[in-house]
């Protein structure tokens, strides 16, 4: 089933609107991914460590950190004003 998330992320790629997501990764790790990029900017075994890194990246970029749960659903969003 196709969705529009790919277009959503592509529109923000390389822009000031690119947000940082904490998502479940491979091998029970947590990944921080910047919208529009395939490779994570950070990985950790500890979700809290990944959340802190996403917040730091989002704050520096003056954008948003979006935290996902184990199932990939959004559980929190932290916005850093532009």
Secondary structure, DSSP 8 states (H G I E B T S, - for coil): ---SHHHHHHHHTTSTT--EEEEE-GGG-EEEEETT-SS-SEEES-HHHHHHHHHHHHHHHTSEEEEE-TTS-EEEEEE---
